[in-house]
Amino acid sequence: MSQAIHEIKRRRTFAIISHPDAGKTTLTEKLLLYGGAVRLAGAVKSRKSKQYAVSDWMELERQRGISVTSSVLQFDYQGHKINILDTPGHQDFSEDTYRTLMAADSAVMLIDAAKGVEEQTKKLFHVCRKRGIPIFTFINKMDRHGKEPLDLLDEIEKVLSIKSYPMNWPIGRGREFKGIYDRATSKIELFTGTGHGATIVPTRVGDLSDPAITGAMNESVYNLLKEDLELLDLAGDNFDLDLIAKGELTPVYFGSALTNFGVGAFLDSFIELAPAPHEKPSTAGIIRPEQEEFSGFIFKIQANMDPAHRDRIAFLRICSGVFHRGMTVKHVPTGKNIRLSQSKQFMAQDATIIEEAYPGDIIGIFDPGIFRIGDTLTEKSNFAYEAIPKFQPEIFARVHLKDAMKRKQFVKGIEELTDEGAIQRFRHPDIGLEAPIIGAVGILQFEVLEYRLKHEYGVDISLEHLPFSLARWATGNNLTPQMLKTGDNLVVKDDDGNLVVLFRNQWSLNWEMDRNKQVTYLEHPPTQ
Ligand code: GDP
C-alpha cells in the first residue's frame, strides 16, 4: 500500500475556471509545455486557427472555435502527476463545467488583467467556493496594458468575497513586464528570453542587491515595485495555508501565458500548495483515498468519442484504492459487476490503454449502456458518493423528426445525449417520445444536438422553440396534469414519470404558487 500512498500524495487534480478568452487554452498548453508533454508549444496551434487544438475533437468545435467537450490531460512535473480537467469554455456548457468541478481537488482561476473578474468566472468561482476547494488565481496577459495589480486584488476581494495573497508581484507592466518578485524568498526572476512562447522561457534569478537584476529595471519600475511591496506588507492579508486549503484565501500569481512569463513560477508553487486527493463523504461515511477498496464516481459521459466506433465513454474519478486493468467492479446503482478491461486515459487527442491508476486520476471506461452521471463504482461495497447536481434548463424546444423512417435512431440519439447530460428530455403526457421536449441551458446546445444527431445518428430534425424559461417539478397529493395546467404553462413528464411544469418566467411561477397552495414546486426532481 505504501506505493499507493506515494502515488496519491504526488497527484494534483484540478480544473481551470475562467471567462472565455481569458487564455485558458493558452495556459493549458503552456502547462503541458512545462510538463514536457508538448515539446514546442507552438506546435499546438490555437483552436482558433485551422489546426487541431489539444482538447478539441468535434468538427463543430473547430468551426466555431470553441471547446464544447471536456477532456483530461495528464503529465508529470517535478515528481508530481498533474491531472488537468479541461472544461468547455462556452457558457452554454457551464453545467458540464460544474460537473467537472466535482471531480477536481482544486481550481485555478484565470483572470485577464485587462478585464478583471468577469461573469463566467464569478459563476464558476461560486461553484468552487460552495465545494470548499482551494482556488489559485493566475492573473494573465500581464504582457499587455491592463488594470493595476493592486486594483485587481481589490476587485477579487470585493466581487468574490475571498481574501487574497499575492505570492509574487509583477515587475513592470505591459511591454515592460520583465519579471516577477517572489514574496516568500524575496528573489527576483527576470525573464531573459524573447517571450515568443514556443519554448520554456529562460530566466535569471537574483535579489534586489544584485546589480545585474536592478540594472535590468529602469528607475520607475524599481520604485513602483518597492512601493507596491511596502503597501502589500502593510495592508495585505497574511499567508495562511489553512485558509487556502479551505478555499477562503486565494494565492495570486502574475504572468503571461502567451509569453510563458511566470508560468514556471506558478506551476512550482502550485504543486507545493495544491492538495493531493483527499477523503470524500459518502453514504457510508468518509472514504479515504488510501483505503484498499477501489471506488470512484462517474462525472461525465460522452457518446461517440471515436466516430469509427459507436462507443460511449464514462469518465470516472478514482477516489480510493488502485485501479488495475481487467479488474471487476460493482456498479452500485444496479448491483451489476463489470470488468474494466479497456480503460483509457486521454492525453491530448490520443487515448492510451492504462494498466494502473490511482485516486485523483480520471479514467475513461466503456459504458455498456448502464451508467448515469453521478454513479458510484466500487469493488464490493454499496456506498454512494454525493449526487452531482443537475443543471437548470433555461430554454426549451420541441424536437421533430423529419424522416419518420429514422425513428429508432432518433430515440436512441436523444436518449444517449440525455444520458450524457448534454440536454434534459421531457415528454408531453399525451404525445410521448415522438416529439420530445428538450431543455438546455444555452442555445448552442441545440446546435450541438442538431449537429450530433445528424453526424452521429444520421437523423435530421427541426426545432420548434417554446416560450418557456423555467422548469419546476410539481409535488403534492394526487396531482394530475389537468390540475397543473393553466393558460400559459406546459405540463410535461421527465423520464422517471415525475410531473414537470414549464413556466414562461418567474412571474408566472410566482402567480401559480400563490394561486395553488396545494402544490410545491421544486427546482430538482423530488428524489434528488
Ligand atoms: P480561452 O478562450 O480562455 O481558452 O482563451 P485562449 O487561450 O484561446 O486565448 C484567447 C486570446 O487571448 C488568444 O488570442 C490568445 O493568444 C490570447 N492570449 C492568451 N494568453 C495571453 C497572454 O498572456 N497575453 C496576451 N497578450 N494574449 C494572450
Residues whose N, C-alpha, C, O or C-beta is under 5 A from the ligand:
A	BS01	GDP	H19 P20 D21 A22 G23 K24 T25 T26 G89 N140 K141 M142 D143 R144 G255 S256 A257 L258 T259
